Amino acid sequence: MKRSEFIANRLREVLLNGYWIANTNYKEQLLSITWQQAVHQIADLNTIAALTYHINYYLAGLLNVFKGGLLEIKDQYSFDLPPIQSETDWKKLVEEFLVNSASFANEVAQMRDEKLDQVFIDEKYGTYLRNVEGVIEHSYYHLGQLVLIKKLIFAAGK
């Protein structure tokens, strides 16, 4: 198996269909909650909707680069979630997240291994590999938050 395929499988594990490390994944978690639960605020924690938007923001931004576009994302905008006011709004965000997750993993799987070692846009950003591994680590970090927030929401009877 090529290195890029191995890394793509790690992405799929956290985002779409894995159970090995976290015993769950984003897809499973996101498809099992309502829009009201997704936007329910617990203390000063991020909402599940905000975390979903946040990870999707980076997936979409990096996908744009993978497809030959510019790096246009900025950390300061990564939590600028548009209002979620209905099930339709929530399903749209989840669907976009799932499509971007699959596309991102597929793009990584198709990368030549040499590409993984190339500089990503600018040396200050490291290599393609560093950025993809960063997405994996970042995704697990926020998946843990999402699961805990979901448990708090359910415990509150929401």
C-alpha positions as protocol buffer text, in pm:
chain_id: "A"
residue {
  index: 1
  type: MET
  ca { x: 0 y: 0 z: 0 }
}
residue {
  index: 2
  type: LYS
  ca { x: 129 y: 344 z: -91 }
}
residue {
  index: 3
  type: ARG
  ca { x: 190 y: 588 z: 191 }
}
residue {
  index: 4
  type: SER
  ca { x: -79 y: 820 z: 52 }
}
residue {
  index: 5
  type: GLU
  ca { x: -338 y: 540 z: 58 }
}
residue {
  index: 6
  type: PHE
  ca { x: -247 y: 455 z: 418 }
}
residue {
  index: 7
  type: ILE
  ca { x: -289 y: 818 z: 522 }
}
residue {
  index: 8
  type: ALA
  ca { x: -618 y: 846 z: 330 }
}
residue {
  index: 9
  type: ASN
  ca { x: -747 y: 545 z: 522 }
}
residue {
  index: 10
  type: ARG
  ca { x: -657 y: 718 z: 850 }
}
residue {
  index: 11
  type: LEU
  ca { x: -860 y: 1019 z: 736 }
}
residue {
  index: 12
  type: ARG
  ca { x: -1156 y: 797 z: 651 }
}
residue {
  index: 13
  type: GLU
  ca { x: -1133 y: 637 z: 996 }
}
residue {
  index: 14
  type: VAL
  ca { x: -1177 y: 962 z: 1187 }
}
residue {
  index: 15
  type: LEU
  ca { x: -1413 y: 1132 z: 945 }
}
residue {
  index: 16
  type: LEU
  ca { x: -1630 y: 867 z: 786 }
}
residue {
  index: 17
  type: ASN
  ca { x: -1617 y: 506 z: 895 }
}
residue {
  index: 18
  type: GLY
  ca { x: -1354 y: 414 z: 1150 }
}
residue {
  index: 19
  type: TYR
  ca { x: -1374 y: 276 z: 1499 }
}
residue {
  index: 20
  type: TRP
  ca { x: -1018 y: 171 z: 1570 }
}
residue {
  index: 21
  type: ILE
  ca { x: -876 y: 468 z: 1766 }
}
residue {
  index: 22
  type: ALA
  ca { x: -1179 y: 661 z: 1891 }
}
residue {
  index: 23
  type: ASN
  ca { x: -1442 y: 385 z: 1870 }
}
residue {
  index: 24
  type: THR
  ca { x: -1648 y: 628 z: 1662 }
}
residue {
  index: 25
  type: ASN
  ca { x: -1618 y: 883 z: 1382 }
}
residue {
  index: 26
  type: TYR
  ca { x: -1769 y: 1215 z: 1276 }
}
residue {
  index: 27
  type: LYS
  ca { x: -2023 y: 1065 z: 1038 }
}
residue {
  index: 28
  type: GLU
  ca { x: -2168 y: 837 z: 1305 }
}
residue {
  index: 29
  type: GLN
  ca { x: -2184 y: 1119 z: 1558 }
}
residue {
  index: 30
  type: LEU
  ca { x: -2327 y: 1384 z: 1327 }
}
residue {
  index: 31
  type: LEU
  ca { x: -2597 y: 1165 z: 1176 }
}
residue {
  index: 32
  type: SER
  ca { x: -2731 y: 1076 z: 1521 }
}
residue {
  index: 33
  type: ILE
  ca { x: -2826 y: 1423 z: 1643 }
}
residue {
  index: 34
  type: THR
  ca { x: -3094 y: 1678 z: 1564 }
}
residue {
  index: 35
  type: TRP
  ca { x: -3031 y: 2035 z: 1457 }
}
residue {
  index: 36
  type: GLN
  ca { x: -3145 y: 2154 z: 1799 }
}
residue {
  index: 37
  type: GLN
  ca { x: -2883 y: 1935 z: 1965 }
}
residue {
  index: 38
  type: ALA
  ca { x: -2621 y: 2054 z: 1715 }
}
residue {
  index: 39
  type: VAL
  ca { x: -2673 y: 2418 z: 1814 }
}
residue {
  index: 40
  type: HIS
  ca { x: -2737 y: 2360 z: 2185 }
}
residue {
  index: 41
  type: GLN
  ca { x: -2490 y: 2562 z: 2390 }
}
residue {
  index: 42
  type: ILE
  ca { x: -2332 y: 2401 z: 2698 }
}
residue {
  index: 43
  type: ALA
  ca { x: -2166 y: 2669 z: 2914 }
}
residue {
  index: 44
  type: ASP
  ca { x: -1898 y: 2837 z: 2702 }
}
residue {
  index: 45
  type: LEU
  ca { x: -1812 y: 2527 z: 2497 }
}
residue {
  index: 46
  type: ASN
  ca { x: -1835 y: 2526 z: 2120 }
}
residue {
  index: 47
  type: THR
  ca { x: -2152 y: 2378 z: 1980 }
}
residue {
  index: 48
  type: ILE
  ca { x: -2144 y: 2059 z: 1777 }
}
residue {
  index: 49
  type: ALA
  ca { x: -2248 y: 2265 z: 1475 }
}
residue {
  index: 50
  type: ALA
  ca { x: -1955 y: 2504 z: 1531 }
}
residue {
  index: 51
  type: LEU
  ca { x: -1707 y: 2215 z: 1558 }
}
residue {
  index: 52
  type: THR
  ca { x: -1850 y: 2059 z: 1241 }
}
residue {
  index: 53
  type: TYR
  ca { x: -1816 y: 2387 z: 1055 }
}
residue {
  index: 54
  type: HIS
  ca { x: -1464 y: 2435 z: 1191 }
}
residue {
  index: 55
  type: ILE
  ca { x: -1329 y: 2102 z: 1066 }
}
residue {
  index: 56
  type: ASN
  ca { x: -1516 y: 2138 z: 736 }
}
residue {
  index: 57
  type: TYR
  ca { x: -1366 y: 2486 z: 690 }
}
residue {
  index: 58
  type: TYR
  ca { x: -1016 y: 2339 z: 690 }
}
residue {
  index: 59
  type: LEU
  ca { x: -1111 y: 2043 z: 472 }
}
residue {
  index: 60
  type: ALA
  ca { x: -1260 y: 2275 z: 209 }
}
residue {
  index: 61
  type: GLY
  ca { x: -967 y: 2515 z: 225 }
}
residue {
  index: 62
  type: LEU
  ca { x: -704 y: 2248 z: 181 }
}
residue {
  index: 63
  type: LEU
  ca { x: -908 y: 2072 z: -87 }
}
residue {
  index: 64
  type: ASN
  ca { x: -902 y: 2396 z: -283 }
}
residue {
  index: 65
  type: VAL
  ca { x: -521 y: 2388 z: -275 }
}
residue {
  index: 66
  type: PHE
  ca { x: -510 y: 2017 z: -365 }
}
residue {
  index: 67
  type: LYS
  ca { x: -714 y: 2100 z: -675 }
}
residue {
  index: 68
  type: GLY
  ca { x: -477 y: 2377 z: -783 }
}
residue {
  index: 69
  type: GLY
  ca { x: -639 y: 2674 z: -610 }
}
residue {
  index: 70
  type: LEU
  ca { x: -502 y: 2921 z: -361 }
}
residue {
  index: 71
  type: LEU
  ca { x: -480 y: 2886 z: 14 }
}
residue {
  index: 72
  type: GLU
  ca { x: -757 y: 3128 z: 106 }
}
residue {
  index: 73
  type: ILE
  ca { x: -857 y: 3014 z: 455 }
}
residue {
  index: 74
  type: LYS
  ca { x: -766 y: 3202 z: 771 }
}
residue {
  index: 75
  type: ASP
  ca { x: -782 y: 3069 z: 1126 }
}
residue {
  index: 76
  type: GLN
  ca { x: -974 y: 3377 z: 1240 }
}
residue {
  index: 77
  type: TYR
  ca { x: -1272 y: 3274 z: 1023 }
}
residue {
  index: 78
  type: SER
  ca { x: -1274 y: 2904 z: 1105 }
}
residue {
  index: 79
  type: PHE
  ca { x: -1558 y: 2933 z: 1356 }
}
residue {
  index: 80
  type: ASP
  ca { x: -1775 y: 3177 z: 1156 }
}
residue {
  index: 81
  type: LEU
  ca { x: -2066 y: 2938 z: 1136 }
}
residue {
  index: 82
  type: PRO
  ca { x: -2368 y: 3068 z: 947 }
}
residue {
  index: 83
  type: PRO
  ca { x: -2687 y: 3041 z: 1153 }
}
residue {
  index: 84
  type: ILE
  ca { x: -2835 y: 2693 z: 1181 }
}
residue {
  index: 85
  type: GLN
  ca { x: -3208 y: 2750 z: 1224 }
}
residue {
  index: 86
  type: SER
  ca { x: -3363 y: 2432 z: 1090 }
}
residue {
  index: 87
  type: GLU
  ca { x: -3306 y: 2066 z: 1020 }
}
residue {
  index: 88
  type: THR
  ca { x: -3247 y: 2164 z: 658 }
}
residue {
  index: 89
  type: ASP
  ca { x: -2962 y: 2398 z: 758 }
}
residue {
  index: 90
  type: TRP
  ca { x: -2806 y: 2126 z: 975 }
}
residue {
  index: 91
  type: LYS
  ca { x: -2838 y: 1855 z: 709 }
}
residue {
  index: 92
  type: LYS
  ca { x: -2681 y: 2088 z: 452 }
}
residue {
  index: 93
  type: LEU
  ca { x: -2378 y: 2144 z: 678 }
}
residue {
  index: 94
  type: VAL
  ca { x: -2345 y: 1773 z: 755 }
}
residue {
  index: 95
  type: GLU
  ca { x: -2376 y: 1678 z: 388 }
}
residue {
  index: 96
  type: GLU
  ca { x: -2112 y: 1932 z: 289 }
}
residue {
  index: 97
  type: PHE
  ca { x: -1887 y: 1799 z: 565 }
}
residue {
  index: 98
  type: LEU
  ca { x: -1931 y: 1438 z: 448 }
}
residue {
  index: 99
  type: VAL
  ca { x: -1874 y: 1526 z: 82 }
}
residue {
  index: 100
  type: ASN
  ca { x: -1561 y: 1724 z: 168 }
}
residue {
  index: 101
  type: SER
  ca { x: -1439 y: 1445 z: 396 }
}
residue {
  index: 102
  type: ALA
  ca { x: -1469 y: 1186 z: 120 }
}
residue {
  index: 103
  type: SER
  ca { x: -1317 y: 1419 z: -140 }
}
residue {
  index: 104
  type: PHE
  ca { x: -1029 y: 1510 z: 89 }
}
residue {
  index: 105
  type: ALA
  ca { x: -947 y: 1144 z: 160 }
}
residue {
  index: 106
  type: ASN
  ca { x: -974 y: 1059 z: -210 }
}
residue {
  index: 107
  type: GLU
  ca { x: -742 y: 1345 z: -306 }
}
residue {
  index: 108
  type: VAL
  ca { x: -486 y: 1228 z: -50 }
}
residue {
  index: 109
  type: ALA
  ca { x: -513 y: 867 z: -169 }
}
residue {
  index: 110
  type: GLN
  ca { x: -434 y: 977 z: -524 }
}
residue {
  index: 111
  type: MET
  ca { x: -128 y: 1182 z: -427 }
}
residue {
  index: 112
  type: ARG
  ca { x: 207 y: 1054 z: -538 }
}
residue {
  index: 113
  type: ASP
  ca { x: 415 y: 973 z: -234 }
}
residue {
  index: 114
  type: GLU
  ca { x: 672 y: 1229 z: -353 }
}
residue {
  index: 115
  type: LYS
  ca { x: 401 y: 1498 z: -333 }
}
residue {
  index: 116
  type: LEU
  ca { x: 356 y: 1428 z: 38 }
}
residue {
  index: 117
  type: ASP
  ca { x: 714 y: 1540 z: 97 }
}
residue {
  index: 118
  type: GLN
  ca { x: 683 y: 1861 z: -106 }
}
residue {
  index: 119
  type: VAL
  ca { x: 643 y: 2204 z: 52 }
}
residue {
  index: 120
  type: PHE
  ca { x: 280 y: 2300 z: 100 }
}
residue {
  index: 121
  type: ILE
  ca { x: 238 y: 2649 z: -52 }
}
residue {
  index: 122
  type: ASP
  ca { x: 519 y: 2804 z: 158 }
}
residue {
  index: 123
  type: GLU
  ca { x: 792 y: 2651 z: 374 }
}
residue {
  index: 124
  type: LYS
  ca { x: 633 y: 2801 z: 686 }
}
residue {
  index: 125
  type: TYR
  ca { x: 342 y: 2557 z: 635 }
}
residue {
  index: 126
  type: GLY
  ca { x: 563 y: 2249 z: 612 }
}
residue {
  index: 127
  type: THR
  ca { x: 493 y: 1967 z: 372 }
}
residue {
  index: 128
  type: TYR
  ca { x: 173 y: 1823 z: 232 }
}
residue {
  index: 129
  type: LEU
  ca { x: 222 y: 1529 z: 468 }
}
residue {
  index: 130
  type: ARG
  ca { x: 250 y: 1757 z: 772 }
}
residue {
  index: 131
  type: ASN
  ca { x: -71 y: 1931 z: 674 }
}
residue {
  index: 132
  type: VAL
  ca { x: -263 y: 1609 z: 617 }
}
residue {
  index: 133
  type: GLU
  ca { x: -139 y: 1464 z: 944 }
}
residue {
  index: 134
  type: GLY
  ca { x: -241 y: 1792 z: 1107 }
}
residue {
  index: 135
  type: VAL
  ca { x: -594 y: 1745 z: 974 }
}
residue {
  index: 136
  type: ILE
  ca { x: -604 y: 1395 z: 1124 }
}
residue {
  index: 137
  type: GLU
  ca { x: -479 y: 1510 z: 1464 }
}
residue {
  index: 138
  type: HIS
  ca { x: -700 y: 1819 z: 1465 }
}
residue {
  index: 139
  type: SER
  ca { x: -1001 y: 1609 z: 1370 }
}
residue {
  index: 140
  type: TYR
  ca { x: -946 y: 1361 z: 1654 }
}
residue {
  index: 141
  type: TYR
  ca { x: -902 y: 1648 z: 1900 }
}
residue {
  index: 142
  type: HIS
  ca { x: -1236 y: 1801 z: 1807 }
}
residue {
  index: 143
  type: LEU
  ca { x: -1408 y: 1462 z: 1773 }
}
residue {
  index: 144
  type: GLY
  ca { x: -1332 y: 1404 z: 2140 }
}
residue {
  index: 145
  type: GLN
  ca { x: -1487 y: 1740 z: 2224 }
}
residue {
  index: 146
  type: LEU
  ca { x: -1789 y: 1666 z: 2009 }
}
residue {
  index: 147
  type: VAL
  ca { x: -1853 y: 1333 z: 2181 }
}
residue {
  index: 148
  type: LEU
  ca { x: -1825 y: 1489 z: 2528 }
}
residue {
  index: 149
  type: ILE
  ca { x: -2055 y: 1777 z: 2434 }
}
residue {
  index: 150
  type: LYS
  ca { x: -2306 y: 1530 z: 2291 }
}
residue {
  index: 151
  type: LYS
  ca { x: -2303 y: 1335 z: 2619 }
}
residue {
  index: 152
  type: LEU
  ca { x: -2362 y: 1657 z: 2814 }
}
residue {
  index: 153
  type: ILE
  ca { x: -2652 y: 1747 z: 2586 }
}
residue {
  index: 154
  type: PHE
  ca { x: -2810 y: 1404 z: 2626 }
}
residue {
  index: 155
  type: ALA
  ca { x: -2755 y: 1415 z: 3003 }
}
residue {
  index: 156
  type: ALA
  ca { x: -2942 y: 1748 z: 3010 }
}
residue {
  index: 157
  type: GLY
  ca { x: -3234 y: 1578 z: 2836 }
}
residue {
  index: 158
  type: LYS
  ca { x: -3203 y: 1777 z: 2517 }
}
